[in-house]
């Protein structure tokens, strides 16, 4: 008798942990991902700001799972899912049949119905996004060095970040460090220290998912670094020359050549192919065992899943995705062995956000702290959860060098990246 076939779509945190959980199971697994690498997304902004190279936070999927003999990797884009026929359709028009399916395709950027803004304000979800943003940042300084018009030069040296969630706050703090320290003494016609980093947030505070006191401390730390924090500022337009936003004083205009989007996310569009109920963000509404209604063999996990635990929505963070991946794999084994499936209950591992050098905020249960101790804790946690010893060693070395010298050595821009940053 052939063994049950499990297809896992997406090798993010959820998909990877599901695959590992099934390593000893009597099943055949096919891992399908449109890229060939697993990405440690919490540190993606470090690649975008030239602090780390891409291989330091990523690893080939085939290498990670090479020892798992019951697993086959396919690099392909899934175009559709037919739950009635139990097949996954790929971009070459081929089909792969499954007995059990785990969908972990994550999320993408959401511009709240203004998709035209994407051309001028890239978001940060993939390595390609990180390369695009890195190029835009570095080329802004290069173009400012060549610009004789002081007004245009000022716009080139102004960086706007839309959205003051963890990614936006981390980007803002790092950008100001680049301007104030990393590029010091490297230009002759401009002073990088004069660069402005403006953080625009529609709500009344930064890091709104954190308690008020930690949010307030994060703002103080950002402003101490030199970031201009503008809360209550709702973006109304973005073009090649700047950002329009409204605040308590009315309509405002910020002239800038570099806008980075971190204000919203939307679930992967593949979730709608399942024919299940979706919420306003496009996330698939799953049952408490992470399966979808009328299809107990289909599980949706990670950022794509809309599920509650203890009455509260589960956040779209990597610990939640890992826990969902493990449970989905366990529930598949339960179904194969004709046992009842388990229910998902999220174990909150805490929240961390770094703001800049010696500045961060941490919340673990009732424990809350900020500043230098929080920053050290953030460093240790992220090094610990990186995939592979080589990546841990590389990141530790790069961070130690950056801490001692303020230098960022991944500041390489290719001709293609340079062209795309100006399109």
N, C-alpha and C positions, 0 to 999 in steps of 0.2 A: 504494500500500500504506500502511495506517495505521502510524504510528510506535509502537514499544513504549510501553506505558503503565506508569509507575512510580508507585506510591502510597507516600508516606512518612507514617507515623503518628507524630505528635509533633514539635513544633518546639523541642525543647531543643537542647543543644549537638550531640548526635549527628545529629538530624534536619536541623538547619540546615546543618551542614557537609556532609552527604550531598547536600542540595539544591544547595548552591553548587558542589560538585564536578561535578554533572551539568548545570551551566549551559550548557555548550557542546555537550552531547551531543545526538544525534538521537533524543530521546525526549520524550514528554509526561509531565509530572509533576503529580500532585495531592498537595498538602500538606494533611493533615487534622489539626486540633488542636481540642480542646474549648474553648480560650481563644483570644483574638485577639492574644496578645502572646508574644514570646520573653522569657524571664526569666533574668537573670544571677543564678543561685541562690546562688553563694558570698557574695553581699552581701545576701541576703534578711534575715538577722538584723538588718541595719542599719535596714531598714524597720520590723521588729518592735520595735526599740528607739528609734524616732523620730529616728535619725541621718540617714536619707535618705528622700526621698519616693519613692513607687512609680515614677513616670516616670523617675527617675534610674537605675534598674537594669532597666528593661524598655523594650520598643519594639514597636509593632504589626508583626505578621508581614507583613502586606501591604506596609507601608512598607519593611521590610528587603529583601524579595524583589521589589519592584515592577519592577525593571529586568530581571528574569529572565523573558523572554517565553515560555519553554517550561513555565512553572509556573502552576498555578491553586491558589488557597487556598480551603479550605472550613472554616468553623467549625462543627464537629459533634462529637458523642460517638460513638465506635465501640462498638457493642454486641456484635459477634461477627465472627469471621473464618472463612470457609469456604475452607480451602486446597484442597479437592477441586474446587470450582467456580471457585476463584480470584476470590472476591468479598469485599468488606468491607461489613458491614452497619452502617447508621447509625441514630441514635436516632429518625429520622422514618420508619423501616421501609424506607427506600430502600437500594439496593445500588450499589456502585461496583466495576466489574471491573478487574482488574490483570493485567499480564504479569509484573511484578516487584514485590515488596513489601519495604519496610524498616520494621520495627517498632521504634520508639524512644520508647515510652510511659513509660519511667522507673520510678520507685518511689514507694511511699507509706509511711505510718507502720506500724510493727509494734509491737503491745503484748503480744507473746508470749502470745497466747491470752486476754488480758484486755481485750477490746475495750471493756468498760464504762468503763475508765479514760479513754478518749478524751474523754468528756464533761467531765472535770475537768482533764485535762492535754493541751492541744492540742499537736500537733507543728508543724513548720515546713517546708512544702514548696511552698506557693503564696502568692500575694499575699493571698488571703483569710485564710490562716493567719496571715500577718504582721499583718494588720489586727486579727484576733481577739486575738493575743498583745499587741500594742501597747495595745489597749483595756484588757485585763486588768491590765496593768502600771500604766497611768496611773490607771485607776479605783481601784486598790488604794490609791494615795496619796490620791486624792480622798475615798474612803470612810473612810480613817483620820483625815482631818481632821475628819470629822463624828462620829467614834466617841468616846464618853466612857468606855466600858469599857476599861481598860488592857490586859486580857487579849485582847480582840477586836482592839484596836488593834495589839497586838504581832503577832498572826496576820496582819493585813492588811499589815504592814510586813516580813513574812518571805516571801521568794521562793525556791522550791525548783526546781532544775533537775535532771532525771533523765537521767544519761548524760554522761560527761566525754570525749566525742569532740570533734572540732574545733568543731561547732556549739554543744555544751554549754559548752565552755570560752570560746568567743567571747561567748556570751550572758551568762555569769556575769561576765566582766570588764567588759562594757558596762553591765550592770545596776548593778554597784557604783559605776561612774563616774556614772551618772545620780543615784543616791542621794547620793553624796558631793559632787558638784560641780554637775551640771546644775540640780537643784532647790533648791540652796542659797538661802535667803532668800525663797522663794516661798510658804511656808506659815507660819501663825501658831500653830496648835495642836499641830503635830507637828514633829519634827526629822528630815527625811529622812535625815540622816547616821546615824541610829540603825537604819535598815533593815538587815536581814540577807539575804545571798544565800548559800544553801546548795547546794552541788554534790554530788549523790549519784551514786556510781559503784560498780557491783557488783564490778568487778575491783580489783586491788590498786594501780592507778596510773591517772593521767589520761593522755589521749592514748596509749592502749595500742599504737597502730600505729606510734608513734615509738620510737626507741631509748631505753633506760633513762635515759641521761644527759639527753636533751632532755625526757623526761617529767618527770624530777625538777626540772629548771629551770622547766618550765611550772608545776608545783605551787608552787614557791617564789614565782614571780611572781604567781600567783593569790592566795596567802595574803598577800603583801605589799600587794596592792591592798585586801584586806579580805574576800575570799571565804572561806567556811568549806568546806573540801574534806573530804569524808567518803568515802574509798575503802573497799572491802570492805563496802559497804552495799547490800544487795539489796532493792529495793522489793517489798513484799508486798501493798500495797493503797493505793488513792488514792480519796478522796472529796471532798466539797465543803469539808470543814474541815481537811484535812491529808493527810499521807503516812505510811503505816506501812512500816518497813523493818527488816531484821535485819542486825546486825553482830556483831562478836566479843563484845559484851556482851549479846547477845540481841535481843529485839524492842524496837523503838523507835518513838516517835510524834513527828512534827514537825507542829505546828499551823501551817497556812499557808492563805491564800486564793488563792494563785497558784502553780500547778505548771506547768512547761513540760517537754514530753517531747522528749528528743533521744537516746533510748537504743537505738532500733532502727528498721530500715527493712525493708520487704517489697517485692518486685517487683510491678509493675502486674499486676492480675488478668487483664488482657487476654492475657498470655503463655500462660495455660492454654488459651485458645481455639485456639491453634495445633496442639494435639494432640501436641506434642513433649514430650520428657522435661524435667522441671523439678527443681531442687534443693530443699533444705529451705526456702529463703527465697523460693521461687516463681520464681526466675530460670530462663530457658530455657537448657538445655544446647545450645550451638551447636557446629558443627564449626569447624575452625581457620580456615576462610575466612568464618566468621560466618553461614553458612547453617544451616538446620535439616535434620535427617536426612530423606531421601526427598523433600525439596522444595528443590532448589538455587536456585529463584527467590525464596525467602523468606529474608530476612536479619534478624537480631535484634541490636541494638546498645545500647550504653550500660548503664545500671543494670539493664536487663532481661536482659542476656546473662551467662551463666555460661561463661567461657572462661579458658583458661590461656595464659600466655606464658612461655617458658623454664621450664616446670614449675611456675610460681607463678600463683595466681589473680589475675586482673586486677582492681584496685580500682575501686570505683564512684565515680570522680572525673571532672571535666569534661575533662581532657586525654585520658583513655582514650576517652570518648564521642566526642570530636572525631576521634581517630585511627580509631575504628571506623566513623564516618560516612563518612570519606574512602575507606576500604578497601571498604566495602559498595558505594559508588557506582562505584568502579573495577572491582569484580568484576561488577557488572551490565553495565558496558560490555564487559568481557571475555567474558561469556556471549553478549551480542548479536553480538560479532565472532568467536564460536566459538574463543576462546582460553582457556587454563587460568586459573582464578581464583588470586589471591594469598592467602597465609596471613597471619593477623594476628600481629604481634609488637609488643608494647607498648613504647613508648619512655618511660621514666619521666622526667617533667619535674620531679620533686621534690615535696615536701610543705611546705605553709605553714599556720600557724595563728596568728592574733593573739589576744592575751590581754587587752590593754587598752592604754592610752596608753603608748607607748614600750616595749611588752612583746609579744614574739612569739617563735616558734620556726620555724626553717627547716631543711630537710634536702634537699640536692640531691646525689645520689650519695653520695660520702664526705664532702662538705662539710656541716658542721653549725654553726649559730650561733644565738644567741638575743639577747634584749634589744632595745635601741634600733636597732642595725643591722638586725636581723631585721624589726623593725616597719617601718622605712623601705622595706626590700625588699618586704615584703608590700604596702604602699601602692602602690608603683610597678607591681608585677605586676598587681594588680587593676585599676588604672586602665588599663593597657595593653590588657588583654583585654576590657574593656567594649565593648559593641556601639555604635558611632556616636560621632562627635566631640562631639555635644551632651551625651551621657551622661557622657563623660570630663570635659568642662569643668564640668558641674554637680556631679559627685562631687568633683572637685578643689576647687571653690569651697566646697562644704558642709563638706568635711573640714578645709580651712584655717580656716574660720570656727569650727568646733567645737574645733579645736586651740587657737586663740587665746583663745576665750571660754568653753569648756566647754558651750556652748549647743547644744541640739538643737531645731530649728525645726519639725520635722514632728510636733509633739505635738498633733494635732487628733483629737478623738474625736467622731463623729457620734452622733445619737440612736440609730440602729439598732445601731451598734457598742456603745454603752453598754448597751443592753438585752441584747444577746447575751452580753456579758461577765458578766452577772449571772444568766444562765439556768442 
